[in-house]
Amino acid sequence: MIAENVVECIEDALGRLAYWWRGVGTQEEKKTIEGQYNELLIWLLKWGWTDTLDPDAELPDQCLAEEYLKHRGF
């Protein structure tokens, strides 16, 4: 299990990435952010994170890692 303060920092980073994703203009930029976002998300899951993100901190379902969608029960 990872320290709670580390989890909070990563959750904050995911929220910022989701915010930036909504504001970028090109598909190339969106894909770059999606990759970074999903790397962090998968890392959290591998380290035993059992929570889910707030809806405003998530990307659209079609952009989320399959591992997270399964974790979320979708």
C-alpha positions as CSV (number, residue, x, y, z in Angstrom):
1,M,0.0,0.0,0.0
2,I,1.2,3.5,-0.7
3,A,1.2,6.5,1.7
4,E,-2.0,8.6,1.7
5,N,-0.1,11.8,0.9
6,V,1.3,10.2,-2.2
7,V,-2.2,9.0,-3.2
8,E,-3.6,12.5,-2.7
9,C,-0.8,14.1,-4.9
10,I,-1.5,11.6,-7.7
11,E,-5.3,12.1,-7.5
12,D,-4.7,15.9,-7.7
13,A,-2.4,15.3,-10.7
14,L,-5.1,13.2,-12.4
15,G,-7.6,16.0,-11.8
16,R,-5.3,18.6,-13.3
17,L,-4.6,16.4,-16.3
18,A,-8.4,15.9,-16.9
19,Y,-8.8,19.7,-16.7
20,W,-6.0,20.3,-19.2
21,W,-7.4,17.5,-21.5
22,R,-10.7,19.4,-21.7
23,G,-8.9,22.6,-22.6
24,V,-6.5,21.4,-25.3
25,G,-7.3,21.8,-29.0
26,T,-5.6,19.1,-30.9
27,Q,-6.1,15.3,-30.9
28,E,-2.4,14.8,-30.6
29,E,-2.3,16.9,-27.4
30,K,-5.3,14.9,-26.0
31,K,-3.6,11.6,-26.8
32,T,-0.5,12.7,-25.0
33,I,-2.5,13.7,-21.9
34,E,-4.5,10.5,-22.0
35,G,-1.3,8.4,-22.0
36,Q,0.1,10.3,-19.0
37,Y,-3.2,10.1,-17.2
38,N,-3.6,6.4,-17.7
39,E,0.0,5.7,-16.7
40,L,-0.7,7.3,-13.3
41,L,-4.0,5.6,-12.9
42,I,-2.6,2.1,-13.7
43,W,0.2,2.8,-11.3
44,L,-2.2,3.6,-8.5
45,L,-4.2,0.4,-9.2
46,K,-1.0,-1.7,-9.2
47,W,-0.1,-0.3,-5.7
48,G,-3.4,-1.4,-4.2
49,W,-5.5,1.8,-4.5
50,T,-9.1,0.9,-3.9
51,D,-10.9,4.3,-4.3
52,T,-12.4,5.8,-7.4
53,L,-12.0,9.3,-8.8
54,D,-14.5,12.1,-8.6
55,P,-16.3,12.4,-12.0
56,D,-14.8,15.8,-12.7
57,A,-11.3,14.2,-12.3
58,E,-12.0,11.5,-14.9
59,L,-11.6,11.5,-18.6
60,P,-14.5,10.2,-20.7
61,D,-14.9,6.4,-20.4
62,Q,-13.6,5.8,-23.9
63,C,-10.3,7.5,-22.9
64,L,-9.8,5.6,-19.6
65,A,-7.6,2.6,-19.1
66,E,-9.6,-0.7,-19.2
67,E,-8.1,-1.6,-15.8
68,Y,-9.7,1.4,-14.2
69,L,-13.1,0.8,-15.9
70,K,-13.0,-2.8,-14.5
71,H,-12.0,-1.5,-11.1
72,R,-14.8,1.0,-11.1
73,G,-17.2,-1.8,-12.0
74,F,-18.1,-0.5,-15.5
